[in-house]
Amino acid sequence: SSVSDSSGPAAARPIFLTMSSDSRYAVVAAAAAASAAAAGVATLLTLRLERKAREHGPDGKDAPTGPSHSASAKDMGVFDRTTDQNRASKPGRVGRWTRPVVIASPGLEKLAGTMRRRLGCEDFKDSDGPTISLECFKSGDPNLKFNWQRVIGRKVVFLFDTVDQGRLFEQLALLQALQGFAVPDGQDKASKWKTYVDQGKYSWGRASHVTVVLPWYRPCQMERTSRWSLVDGKWSNADAEGQWLDVPTAQYLARLLATPGSVPPMPGPSDSLDGMPLNPLWRPPLELLFVELHEEAPISHSVSDLGATIRMERFVPRFLNRYKAEKEYAGAGRTYVLFPDKGAYARYVESVVNRLKLDTDHILFIKKTRVGDQIGQEQKLFYEDHGTESEKAAFVAGDAVLIIDDFTNSGSTLFGAVNLSQKMVKGGGDLHVTIFVSHLVAAYDMKVVDGIRTKLHALGPKTKFVTTNTIPTTTDHLRGTPQVEIVDVAEFISDLVSA
């Protein structure tokens, strides 16, 4: 997919980001005039040091108190934004480096570590302390810290964990801090950092660019609103006059993620650590990168007024390339791709055509059935040819069937597709089946994961289950299981954030 950088030319109008034709979707992100103008400035300006000598001595410790003075020309640092050569020789110097700072909530730290190695990021020792610390006080209230010298003026990639509901607030607060933070003057340590705000004795810092990566977006299914009624103590959405409404949490969490950073406390900072404007206030470009999002358009539109860049990236096309490259690949004539519902078919059919070059009657889907509140699968396979639906009659023993979906809560539709396919083998015999699901949700319940493992074993060794590590909670529990392959998305995401 093509990548659009939010530091492009200023424009006081919505920015439409169009991915490749294979991705099949246009992503919309509206930029407010001030944010867009600032982004344009960010492209043209290099960062320079504008710090007062009283803040930090040459060894990085607080300098002795005394008369303050502005940094002299020889203390000023100017850096090339496209190289990694001009590292600062003194603490606090600010430059733009090619390699980002990668941070993550604890649940995604393993993925972040792999990305750091791939991207060539700094390797800090344990004795150096963490870049971010998401701890709690004894009361259980958040106690958050970050190393400001590691993030100031840098591109920050933040792996945001939506699975860990207990850390949502902490991560959102940290995201705000990265977009603008106060660094108290060293002199204020005598008052235990209590007077710097009222006296304006602080400097203002921020990252140069923030990319929030959401490997899995937990509220993705709550993107719309239904009307509900209470019937005998149970919720029902069958009443057209229902008095209750859903809260579309998928949209509102996206808005929280896309909210610009706060303004400096009054009476204002004494200077800007990164050399970027304070009046009007420059905020770093903010980008939200979703991996294999279930419903893309509602989320993009919901944040279109906030100035953030929205990227929707699909892993399925990459997996199709991988699948085709395997030595066991049966070839276009013996390979079928099956989607467990029409929605998945609509999302990925073009990618299948482009990557695998399959004929239309080799790209199949199953229709859903609804009886009351019960949703099932029609026991037939269909394909589309120029808008006309036709039914698939049978498979031949030895055919390869690839079943694809974006996520699964229980595996029921995926395994239902396997069972239906096996029933349709002409004259009996087995199929070579591969199930691929981008996100193994499994209700975040290890018992459900165990159930998926049991179902997989029952299908026999010719059925393979492939998923990614976007939800380590579940995939780590499945790791090491025969017939299971877990694809690491670190390379995929690293390529996206470094493009």
C-alpha positions as a printed Julia matrix, in Angstrom:
499×3 Matrix{Float64}:
   0.0     0.0     0.0
   1.1     3.53   -0.65
   1.94    5.56    2.42
   0.92    9.17    2.91
   2.89   11.25    5.41
   0.94   13.74    7.46
   3.86   16.16    7.19
   2.95   16.91    3.59
   1.79   20.24    2.12
  -0.66   22.25    4.18
  -4.29   22.2     3.16
  -7.35   23.48    4.97
  -9.53   20.7     3.69
  -9.99   16.94    4.21
  -7.11   14.76    3.06
  -8.13   11.68    1.12
  -5.57    8.89    1.34
  -5.99    6.25   -1.32
  -4.22    2.92   -0.95
  -3.3     0.62   -3.82
  -6.03   -0.79   -6.03
  -5.4    -4.15   -4.39
  -6.35   -2.73   -1.03
  -9.56   -1.4    -2.54
 -10.22    1.32   -0.15
  -9.78    5.03    0.25
  -9.0     6.21    3.74
 -10.21    9.63    4.79
  -8.52   11.86    7.33
  -9.5    15.5     7.64
  -6.86   17.99    8.73
  -7.86   21.2    10.44
  -6.16   24.26    8.97
  -3.8    24.86   11.87
  -2.69   21.24   12.12
  -2.16   20.94    8.39
  -0.19   24.17    8.24
   1.99   23.01   11.11
   2.6    19.73    9.32
   3.84   21.66    6.31
   6.23   23.59    8.51
   7.49   20.33    9.96
   8.6    19.16    6.53
  10.64   22.28    5.81
  12.26   23.0     9.15
  15.15   21.2    10.78
  15.2    20.99   14.53
  17.69   23.08   16.48
  18.69   23.47   20.1
  17.05   26.37   21.94
  17.72   25.59   25.56
  18.95   27.7    28.41
  22.23   26.69   29.96
  20.7    26.79   33.42
  18.55   23.75   32.63
  21.22   21.16   31.96
  24.94   20.97   32.33
  27.22   19.19   29.85
  26.93   15.94   31.78
  23.14   15.96   31.64
  22.77   16.84   35.34
  21.05   19.96   36.58
  23.42   22.88   36.19
  24.25   25.0    39.21
  21.79   27.77   39.89
  22.78   31.22   38.8
  22.11   33.81   36.12
  20.4    32.31   33.13
  21.43   32.9    29.52
  20.32   31.68   26.14
  22.26   29.02   24.31
  25.07   30.47   22.25
  25.56   29.75   18.55
  28.23   27.16   19.27
  25.78   25.29   21.51
  23.18   25.22   18.75
  22.69   21.95   16.88
  21.21   21.64   13.4
  20.46   18.16   12.12
  19.57   16.5     8.83
  16.09   14.98    9.12
  16.87   12.02    6.82
  20.04   10.64    8.37
  20.99    8.94   11.59
  24.54   10.27   11.66
  24.12   13.49   13.62
  23.55   12.16   17.1
  23.74   14.8    19.78
  26.95   15.0    21.77
  25.17   16.72   24.64
  21.97   15.67   26.38
  18.92   17.55   25.22
  20.05   18.19   21.69
  17.28   17.51   19.28
  17.44   16.03   15.81
  15.39   13.97   13.42
  16.52   10.42   12.92
  15.46    7.88   10.36
  15.04    5.18   12.98
  12.07    5.67   15.29
  11.61    5.12   18.99
   9.31    2.1    19.45
   7.29    1.91   22.65
   4.51   -0.44   23.69
   2.1    -1.37   26.42
   3.38   -4.46   28.31
   1.15   -6.88   26.39
   2.81   -5.9    23.1
   6.36   -5.46   24.38
   7.59   -8.7    22.77
   6.35   -7.52   19.38
   7.92   -4.12   20.0
  11.27   -5.74   20.83
  11.31   -7.61   17.53
  10.46   -4.4    15.69
  13.28   -2.51   17.41
  15.78   -5.09   16.22
  14.42   -4.97   12.67
  14.46   -1.16   12.6
  17.88   -0.84   14.19
  16.63    1.17   17.16
  18.78    1.95   20.17
  19.32   -0.98   22.49
  19.02    0.35   26.02
  20.33   -1.75   28.87
  18.13   -2.61   31.83
  20.35   -0.39   33.94
  19.45    2.55   31.67
  15.83    2.26   32.72
  12.73    1.95   30.52
  11.64    4.48   27.91
   8.12    4.31   29.36
   6.88    3.05   32.71
   3.2     2.22   33.24
   3.11    1.57   36.96
   0.54    2.19   39.69
   0.63    3.72   43.12
  -0.34    1.59   46.11
  -3.86    2.95   45.68
  -4.0     1.46   42.2
  -4.02    4.86   40.53
  -1.8     5.31   37.46
   1.84    6.28   38.03
   3.19    6.94   34.55
   6.66    8.06   33.53
   8.62    8.39   30.29
  12.19    9.3    29.4
  11.68   12.65   27.7
  15.23   12.82   26.32
  14.62    9.64   24.3
  11.44   10.89   22.63
  11.9    14.62   22.14
  12.23   15.5    18.47
  11.96   11.85   17.5
   9.49    9.84   15.49
   7.69    7.64   18.02
   5.93    4.41   17.11
   3.47    3.46   19.85
   2.08   -0.1    19.83
  -1.29    0.46   21.49
  -2.88   -2.51   23.24
  -6.7    -2.5    23.13
  -6.94   -6.01   24.59
  -5.72   -4.89   28.02
  -8.77   -2.88   29.11
  -7.1    -2.03   32.4
  -4.46    0.08   30.65
  -6.57    2.04   28.18
  -6.49    5.26   30.2
  -2.76    5.01   30.88
  -2.0     4.55   27.19
  -4.28    7.43   26.16
  -2.63    9.7    28.74
   0.83    8.74   27.48
  -0.26    9.44   23.91
  -1.28   12.95   24.95
   2.05   13.49   26.69
   4.07   12.52   23.62
   2.4    15.33   21.68
   3.48   17.99   24.16
   5.04   17.97   27.62
   6.51   20.36   30.17
  10.13   19.89   31.3
  10.6    21.82   34.59
  13.67   24.02   34.99
  16.36   22.36   37.05
  16.14   25.21   39.56
  12.68   24.08   40.6
  13.95   20.93   42.24
  14.41   22.98   45.42
  10.63   23.34   45.64
  10.15   19.7    44.72
   8.85   20.75   41.29
   5.88   22.71   42.68
   6.45   26.22   41.31
   7.59   25.79   37.69
   4.08   26.05   36.2
   2.96   29.21   38.05
   6.24   30.95   37.25
   6.52   29.69   33.68
   9.88   28.14   34.46
   9.7    25.18   32.16
  10.47   24.23   28.59
   8.09   22.63   26.12
   8.96   19.45   24.28
   7.26   16.95   21.98
   7.97   14.12   19.62
   8.44   15.08   15.97
   5.88   12.54   14.73
   3.69    9.97   16.48
   2.4     6.8    14.84
  -0.07    4.82   16.93
  -0.15    1.21   15.72
  -3.24   -0.81   16.59
  -2.4    -4.43   15.74
  -5.9    -5.37   16.91
  -8.76   -2.93   17.53
 -10.89   -4.59   20.18
 -14.11   -2.53   19.84
 -14.15   -2.96   16.05
 -17.6    -4.58   15.98
 -19.27   -1.73   17.88
 -19.27    0.76   15.03
 -23.03    1.28   14.69
 -26.11    1.92   16.81
 -29.29   -0.16   17.18
 -32.5     0.65   19.03
 -33.2    -1.63   21.98
 -36.1    -2.49   24.26
 -36.32   -4.46   27.48
 -38.62   -7.47   27.06
 -39.09   -9.6    30.17
 -35.77   -8.36   31.49
 -33.89   -9.18   28.28
 -32.58   -6.81   25.63
 -34.18   -6.98   22.18
 -33.42   -4.94   19.06
 -36.57   -6.15   17.28
 -38.66   -3.17   18.37
 -38.69   -0.23   15.95
 -39.62    2.05   18.87
 -36.82    0.92   21.17
 -35.88    3.54   23.78
 -32.25    2.53   24.33
 -29.31    3.03   21.98
 -25.92    1.38   21.61
 -22.87    3.53   22.26
 -20.66    3.0    19.17
 -17.46    2.52   21.15
 -15.39    1.78   18.04
 -15.9     5.34   16.87
 -15.43    7.0    20.24
 -12.21    5.22   21.14
 -10.87    6.21   17.72
 -11.72    9.83   18.52
  -9.86    9.62   21.82
  -6.84    8.22   20.0
  -6.96   10.97   17.36
  -7.35   13.88   19.8
  -4.53   16.46   19.49
  -2.22   17.03   22.43
  -2.98   19.66   25.06
  -1.66   23.21   25.23
   1.15   24.23   27.6
   0.12   25.29   31.12
  -0.13   29.05   31.68
   1.69   31.4    31.91
   3.53   29.46   29.26
   6.93   27.82   28.73
  10.18   29.75   28.76
  11.32   28.12   25.54
  10.86   25.31   23.05
  13.23   22.39   23.4
  12.71   21.21   19.83
  12.84   24.6    18.13
   9.3    24.29   16.8
   6.8    27.14   17.25
   4.99   27.83   20.5
   2.73   30.56   19.1
   0.93   29.34   17.15
   1.51   26.05   18.92
   3.04   23.37   16.7
   1.83   19.83   17.36
   3.56   16.77   15.93
   1.73   14.96   13.1
  -0.37   12.14   14.54
  -1.05    8.96   12.6
  -3.31    6.02   13.51
  -2.37    2.76   11.79
  -4.96   -0.02   12.02
  -4.05   -3.58   11.03
  -6.86   -5.58    9.38
  -9.73   -3.5    10.76
 -13.14   -5.15   10.5
 -15.08   -2.03    9.45
 -12.89    0.7     7.97
 -15.15    3.48    6.69
 -17.05    4.24    9.94
 -13.82    4.62   11.9
 -12.15    6.82    9.28
 -15.15    9.09    9.08
 -15.58    9.35   12.84
 -12.21   11.11   13.27
 -12.25   13.12   10.04
 -12.44   16.45   11.89
  -9.47   15.9    14.21
  -6.52   16.31   11.86
  -4.98   12.87   12.35
  -3.86   10.73    9.43
  -5.68    7.4     9.29
  -4.14    4.33    7.66
  -5.91    1.03    7.19
  -3.52   -1.79    6.32
  -4.49   -5.35    5.47
  -2.3    -8.36    6.19
  -4.3   -10.79    4.01
  -2.62   -9.71    0.72
   0.78  -10.33    2.29
  -0.35  -13.74    3.53
  -1.62  -14.65    0.05
   1.86  -13.97   -1.36
   3.31  -16.19    1.35
   0.76  -18.94    0.67
   1.49  -18.93   -3.05
   5.24  -19.12   -2.43
   5.0   -22.33   -0.38
   6.33  -25.44   -2.06
   3.07  -27.24   -1.26
   1.04  -24.68   -3.25
  -1.31  -26.69   -5.47
  -1.49  -24.15   -8.28
  -4.4   -22.07   -9.53
  -6.17  -25.06  -11.06
  -6.43  -27.05   -7.8
  -6.69  -24.17   -5.29
  -9.92  -22.68   -3.93
 -10.34  -19.75   -1.57
 -13.43  -19.93    0.64
 -14.87  -17.12    2.75
 -17.21  -18.04    5.63
 -19.51  -15.11    4.83
 -20.23  -12.62    2.06
 -18.67   -9.74    4.0
 -15.24  -11.38    4.04
 -15.64  -12.2     0.33
 -16.33   -8.53   -0.46
 -13.29   -7.38    1.53
 -10.73   -9.73    0.03
 -11.91  -10.99   -3.37
  -9.83   -8.47   -5.31
  -6.69   -9.37   -3.36
  -7.25  -13.05   -4.15
  -7.65  -12.31   -7.86
  -4.55  -10.13   -7.93
  -2.33  -12.41   -5.85
  -3.41  -15.94   -6.76
  -4.88  -15.32  -10.24
  -7.79  -17.66   -9.52
 -10.83  -17.99  -11.75
 -14.09  -16.65  -10.33
 -15.46  -20.16   -9.69
 -12.47  -20.85   -7.45
 -13.31  -17.95   -5.11
 -16.21  -19.11   -2.95
 -18.36  -17.89   -0.08
 -21.02  -19.18    2.29
 -24.26  -17.35    2.99
 -25.48  -16.76    6.52
 -28.89  -17.95    7.7
 -30.93  -16.27   10.42
 -33.68  -17.93   12.43
 -34.78  -15.49   15.12
 -31.62  -14.49   16.97
 -29.73  -17.56   15.74
 -27.18  -17.11   12.96
 -26.02  -20.12   10.97
 -24.45  -21.04    7.64
 -26.3   -22.17    4.55
 -24.99  -25.6     3.54
 -24.03  -24.49    0.03
 -21.02  -22.84   -1.58
 -21.41  -19.91   -3.95
 -19.28  -17.85   -6.3
 -19.86  -14.67   -8.3
 -19.17  -14.14  -11.98
 -19.77  -10.6   -13.2
 -22.38  -10.03  -10.51
 -24.23  -13.3   -11.07
 -24.25  -15.81   -8.21
 -23.79  -19.5    -8.98
 -23.46  -22.59   -6.82
 -20.33  -24.7    -6.53
 -21.19  -28.36   -7.11
 -18.27  -30.35   -5.69
 -14.56  -30.62   -4.96
 -12.17  -33.33   -6.08
 -10.12  -35.22   -3.51
  -6.73  -33.58   -3.13
  -7.95  -30.05   -3.92
  -6.53  -27.3    -1.72
  -8.98  -25.04    0.1
  -7.85  -21.84    1.8
 -10.41  -20.42    4.24
  -9.92  -16.74    5.14
 -11.44  -14.34    7.67
 -10.25  -11.26    9.52
 -10.98  -12.5    13.05
 -12.77  -15.24   14.94
 -14.42  -15.27   18.35
 -15.0   -19.01   18.61
 -13.89  -20.57   15.33
 -17.39  -21.88   14.67
 -17.83  -20.31   11.22
 -14.31  -21.3    10.19
 -14.7   -24.92   11.23
 -18.2   -24.92    9.79
 -16.66  -23.97    6.45
 -14.16  -26.83    6.75
 -16.87  -29.4     7.5
 -19.05  -28.19    4.62
 -16.12  -28.38    2.21
 -15.25  -31.92    3.26
 -18.85  -33.01    2.65
 -18.64  -31.75   -0.91
 -15.71  -33.91   -2.06
 -16.91  -35.9    -5.05
 -16.51  -39.63   -4.45
 -15.03  -39.1    -0.99
 -11.44  -38.41   -0.05
  -9.73  -35.55    1.73
  -8.99  -31.94    0.98
  -5.85  -30.04    1.94
  -7.31  -27.26    4.07
  -5.62  -24.15    5.41
  -7.51  -21.8     7.71
  -6.13  -18.27    7.94
  -7.5   -15.7    10.38
  -5.7   -12.42   10.96
  -6.78  -11.98   14.59
  -7.38  -14.9    16.95
  -9.79  -13.28   19.41
 -11.25  -16.48   20.9
 -13.23  -14.34   23.36
  -9.87  -13.7    25.13
 -10.61  -16.97   26.93
  -8.07  -19.78   27.14
 -10.88  -22.34   27.32
 -12.07  -21.14   23.91
  -8.52  -21.42   22.58
  -8.36  -24.98   23.92
 -11.63  -25.7    22.13
 -10.19  -24.46   18.84
  -7.18  -26.72   19.36
  -9.46  -29.71   20.0
 -11.54  -29.04   16.88
  -8.4   -28.71   14.8
  -7.01  -32.03   16.01
 -10.31  -33.73   15.21
 -10.05  -32.61   11.57
  -6.77  -34.44   11.09
  -3.29  -33.51    9.9
  -4.39  -32.29    6.46
  -6.04  -29.26    8.08
  -3.72  -26.41    9.05
  -4.52  -23.32   11.13
  -2.57  -20.08   10.53
  -2.95  -16.83   12.46
  -0.82  -13.86   13.51
   0.49  -12.63   16.85
  -1.6    -9.44   16.93
  -3.31  -10.78   20.09
  -0.5   -12.44   22.1
  -2.93  -13.33   24.91
  -4.5   -16.04   22.77
  -1.8   -16.94   20.26
   0.83  -17.55   22.93
  -1.52  -20.16   24.4
  -1.79  -21.87   21.01
   1.91  -21.69   20.22
   3.61  -25.05   19.76
   0.41  -26.84   18.75
   0.79  -29.25   15.82
  -1.05  -28.04   12.7
  -0.76  -24.43   13.93
   1.45  -21.69   12.49
   1.69  -18.25   14.07
   2.98  -15.56   11.72
   4.92  -12.72   13.33
   3.63   -9.35   12.1
   6.75   -7.47   13.28
   8.24   -7.37    9.78
   4.92   -6.26    8.27
   4.44   -3.41   10.74
   8.11   -2.42   10.61
   7.87   -2.03    6.85
   4.77    0.14    7.24
   6.2     2.52    9.84
   9.53    2.9     8.06
   8.08    3.56    4.6
